[in-house]
Amino acid sequence: MTRAFLCCAGIVVFVIAAAMAPATAQFPPPPPTSAPPRDAPPLVGTPKKKAAPSGPNIAGNWSGQLTQIGSGTLYKFELAISDKASETRYPDLDCTGRLVRAGSSKSYVFFVEIITKGQANKGGRCPDGTITVARQGNNLALSWFGSIKESTVVAYGTLSKK
């Protein structure tokens, strides 16, 4: 059975390679990709690259309560964001986490949260997750998404600047 499988796999690879050869021969190779000198003016018709949006200014210490969908319990939540590090704290659950900025848009900043104390997979109550925040004046709207024990968990809240 293994020999027959290997034979069929070899035939499939050969057929795919044979089909690709004529297709690649139809297109000329791309031009060399040498960069123009730094002081050279931009080429006519070359689009200017736009910088990625930096997102709203969310630096500072924030606190509030999160509501977990499907649960009536409110959880205290603290968020500290600086240029050097971003951390989360769940005092009611005895958990802390570290945030890794994943991206931003004009209005939102997206993070991956890695729990550093109280991890669910080590007997604690907090799973890793994702956090999205949007600043609204002196408040920060926050949504959290993750999964624990094969269940999807969603929480949200509004934080105030400390």
ABEGO torsion letter per residue (X at the ends): XAAAAAAAAAAAAAAAAAAAAAAAAABBBBBBBBBBBAABBBBBGBBBBBBBBAEBBABEBBBEBBBBBGBABBBBBBBBBBAABBBBBBAAAGBBBBBBBAEBBAABBBBBBBBABGBAAAGBABBBBBBBBBBBEABBBBBBBBBBGGBBBBBBBBBBBX
